[in-house]
Amino acid sequence: MTAGTIFRTILRGIERESPTILTTLGITGIATTAIMAVRATPKALSLLEDERAERYRDESRREPVSKIDIVKITWKCYIPATLVGIGTIACFIGAHSINLRRNAALAGLYTLS
């Protein structure tokens, strides 16, 4: 076997099993997103506590931290988890799309026979 033949065989197998691969990546992505969000929370809480301490020290800004301010302070901590979550959603949509196309092709072949 040549390297080209092996490569084409691998690509064909990946294409044939792509919905399964994408679903597996999606399931793994769910767990990864949760783990990354949990790991980012202590850093976000630390940033929030620093902001509250800063406001307490500054006499002119003694108001509590609003919900909008909380988002502005902590959003950067959750960027990696958000990106993994978006990738997870893309995997599930891709797997579903491939299955829909395959089912449509099978339905078309069935009507011809």
For each residue, the residues with C-beta under 8 A, 3 or more apart:
1: 5 6
2: 5 6
3: 6 7
4: 7 8
5: 1 2 8 9
6: 1 2 3 9 10
7: 3 4 10 11
8: 4 5 11 12
9: 5 6 12 13
10: 6 7 13 14
11: 7 8 14 15
12: 8 9 15 16
13: 9 10 16 17
14: 10 11 17 18 21
15: 11 12 18
16: 12 13
17: 13 14 20 21
18: 14 15 21 22 94 95 98
19: 22 23 95 98 99 102
20: 17 23 24 95
21: 14 17 18 24 25
22: 18 19 25 26 91 92 94 95 98
23: 19 20 26 27 91 92 95
24: 20 21 27 28
25: 21 22 28 29 87 88 91
26: 22 23 29 30 88 89 91 92 95
27: 23 24 30 31
28: 24 25 31 32
29: 25 26 32 33 84 85 87 88 91
30: 26 27 33 34 88
31: 27 28 34 35
32: 28 29 35 36 84 88
33: 29 30 36 37 81 84 85 88
34: 30 31 37 38
35: 31 32 38 39
36: 32 33 39 40 80 81 84
37: 33 34 40 41 78 81
38: 34 35 41
39: 35 36 42
40: 36 37 43 44 77 78 80 81
41: 37 38 44 45 77
42: 39 45 46
43: 40 46 47 77
44: 40 41 47 48 73 74 77 78
45: 41 42 48 49
46: 42 43 49 50
47: 43 44 50 51 73 74 77
48: 44 45 51 52 65 70 73 74
49: 45 46 52 53
50: 46 47 53 54
51: 47 48 54 55 65 69 73
52: 48 49 55 56 65
53: 49 50 56 57
54: 50 51 57 58 61
55: 51 52 58 61 62 63 65
56: 52 53 62
57: 53 54
58: 54 55 61 62
59: 62
60:
61: 54 55 58
62: 55 56 58 59
63: 55 66
64:
65: 48 51 52 55 69 70 73
66: 63 69 70
67: 70 71
68: 71 72
69: 51 65 66 72 73
70: 48 65 66 67 73 74
71: 67 68 74 75
72: 68 69 75
73: 44 47 48 51 65 69 70
74: 44 47 48 70 71 77 78
75: 71 72 78 79
76: 79
77: 40 41 43 44 47 74
78: 37 40 44 74 75 81 82
79: 75 76 82 83
80: 36 40 83 84
81: 33 36 37 40 78 84 85
82: 78 79 85 86
83: 79 80 86 87
84: 29 32 33 36 80 81 87 88
85: 29 33 81 82 88 89
86: 82 83 89 90
87: 25 29 83 84 90 91
88: 25 26 29 30 32 33 84 85 91 92
89: 26 85 86 92 93
90: 86 87 93 94
91: 22 23 25 26 29 87 88 94 95
92: 22 23 26 88 89 95 96
93: 89 90 96 97
94: 18 22 90 91 97 98
95: 18 19 20 22 23 26 91 92 98 99
96: 92 93 99 100
97: 93 94 100 101
98: 18 19 22 94 95 101 102
99: 19 95 96 102 103
100: 96 97 103 104
101: 97 98 104 105
102: 19 98 99 105 106
103: 99 100 106 107
104: 100 101 107 108
105: 101 102 108 109
106: 102 103 109 110
107: 103 104 110 111
108: 104 105 111 112
109: 105 106 112 113
110: 106 107 113
111: 107 108
112: 108 109
113: 109 110
